[in-house]
């Protein structure tokens, strides 16, 4: 093999690794934005339609916390020229539509189950980015947001189990 080509071949995996890392960070950002927007929409539904006061309170908390996180993510993404989706994806729109057609205890149960599933996925996604993200800004965003998502998961599990007096940490 020509000695001039060998050094170039050795650089290819490193370059591909960087591109893959950037793609992973952009993928994380898109998934985080998609999920965050969905949490706001379904949270609004829960705040309005929930029959259990804790479900209504949790829904309002989703609107507040995820709106704030969505704004932070938009800022980080803009700084790093990462394009985010403008609205939730079809999966989340379908879920919101399904929830929107429900009421009473059926709504509360479906919403809490959906929030447990979503927050388990969110925590896993944010943990991965917080540990192995290559974009320092996205990694820092994930690290900062992860404790709130874990708190949400703990809260909704308690609500789902019927445990009372779920409160917000100071």
C-alpha positions in Angstrom: 0.0 0.0 0.0 1.2 3.5 -0.8 2.7 5.1 2.3 0.9 8.4 1.5 -2.5 6.8 1.7 -2.0 5.0 4.9 -2.1 8.1 7.2 -5.3 9.2 5.5 -7.0 5.9 6.1 -6.0 6.1 9.8 -7.9 9.4 10.1 -11.1 8.1 8.6 -12.4 6.3 11.7 -11.7 9.4 13.9 -13.5 11.6 11.5 -16.5 9.2 11.3 -16.5 9.0 15.1 -16.8 12.8 15.4 -19.6 12.9 12.8 -21.4 10.1 14.5 -21.1 11.9 17.9 -22.5 15.1 16.4 -25.4 13.1 14.8 -26.1 11.4 18.1 -26.2 14.8 19.9 -28.6 16.1 17.2 -30.7 13.0 17.5 -30.8 13.4 21.3 -31.9 17.1 20.8 -34.6 16.2 18.4 -36.0 13.4 20.7 -35.8 15.7 23.7 -37.6 18.5 21.9 -40.3 16.0 20.6 -40.9 14.6 24.1 -40.8 18.0 25.8 -43.4 19.4 23.5 -45.6 16.4 24.1 -45.2 16.7 27.8 -46.5 20.3 27.7 -49.5 19.3 25.5 -50.5 16.3 27.6 -49.8 18.2 30.8 -52.3 20.9 29.7 -54.8 18.2 29.1 -54.2 16.7 32.6 -54.4 20.1 34.2 -57.8 20.6 32.6 -59.3 17.1 32.5 -57.8 15.3 35.4 -60.2 14.3 38.1 -57.6 13.5 40.7 -56.1 16.7 42.2 -52.6 15.2 42.1 -53.0 14.4 38.3 -54.1 18.0 37.7 -51.1 19.3 39.8 -48.7 17.0 38.0 -50.0 18.1 34.6 -49.5 21.7 35.5 -46.0 20.8 36.7 -45.3 19.2 33.3 -46.4 22.4 31.6 -44.1 24.5 33.8 -41.0 22.4 33.9 -41.1 21.1 30.3 -41.8 24.6 28.9 -38.7 25.9 30.7 -36.6 22.9 29.5 -37.9 23.3 26.0 -36.8 27.0 26.0 -33.3 26.0 27.3 -33.0 23.3 24.7 -33.9 25.7 21.9 -31.2 28.1 23.1 -28.6 25.4 23.2 -29.6 24.0 19.8 -29.6 27.4 18.2 -26.1 28.1 19.6 -24.9 24.8 18.1 -26.8 25.1 14.8 -29.0 22.0 15.6 -32.4 22.1 14.0 -35.3 21.0 16.3 -38.7 19.8 15.3 -41.4 22.5 15.4 -44.1 20.2 16.8 -44.4 16.8 18.4 -44.1 13.8 16.2 -47.0 11.5 15.1 -46.6 9.2 18.1 -47.1 11.9 20.6 -49.9 13.6 18.6 -51.7 10.3 18.5 -51.3 9.9 22.3 -52.5 13.4 23.0 -55.5 12.9 20.7 -56.3 9.6 22.5 -56.1 11.3 25.9 -58.1 14.2 24.7 -61.0 11.9 24.0 -61.0 10.4 27.5 -62.4 11.7 30.7 -62.8 10.9 34.4 -60.8 8.1 36.1 -60.1 6.5 32.6 -58.2 9.7 31.7 -56.3 9.8 35.0 -55.2 6.2 34.6 -54.2 6.5 31.0 -52.4 9.7 31.6 -50.4 8.4 34.6 -49.5 5.2 32.7 -48.3 7.3 29.7 -46.3 9.6 31.9 -44.5 6.7 33.6 -43.6 5.2 30.2 -42.5 8.5 28.8 -40.4 9.5 31.8 -38.7 6.1 31.9 -37.7 6.7 28.3 -36.8 10.3 29.0 -34.6 9.4 31.9 -32.8 6.7 29.8 -32.3 9.1 26.9 -31.0 11.9 29.1 -28.7 9.6 31.1 -27.1 8.4 27.9 -26.5 11.9 26.7 -25.3 13.1 30.1 -22.7 10.3 30.2 -21.6 10.0 26.6 -22.7 13.0 24.6 -19.9 14.6 22.5 -21.4 18.1 22.3 -20.5 19.8 25.6 -23.6 22.1 25.5 -26.0 19.2 24.9 -24.3 17.1 27.5 -24.5 19.9 30.1 -28.2 20.4 29.2 -28.9 16.7 29.7 -27.0 16.7 33.0 -28.9 19.7 34.3 -32.3 18.4 33.2 -31.9 14.8 34.3 -32.6 15.3 38.1 -35.9 17.0 37.2 -37.0 14.2 34.9 -36.1 11.6 37.6 -38.2 13.6 40.1 -41.1 13.6 37.6 -40.8 9.8 37.3 -40.8 9.4 41.1 -43.8 11.7 41.4 -45.9 10.0 38.7 -45.1 6.5 40.1 -46.4 7.7 43.5 -49.5 9.1 42.0 -50.1 6.0 40.0 -49.7 3.8 43.1 -52.3 5.9 45.0 -49.7 7.4 47.4 -51.0 10.7 48.6 -49.3 14.0 49.3 -46.9 14.2 46.4 -45.2 17.5 46.8 -42.7 19.6 44.9 -39.2 19.7 46.3 -38.1 23.1 47.4 
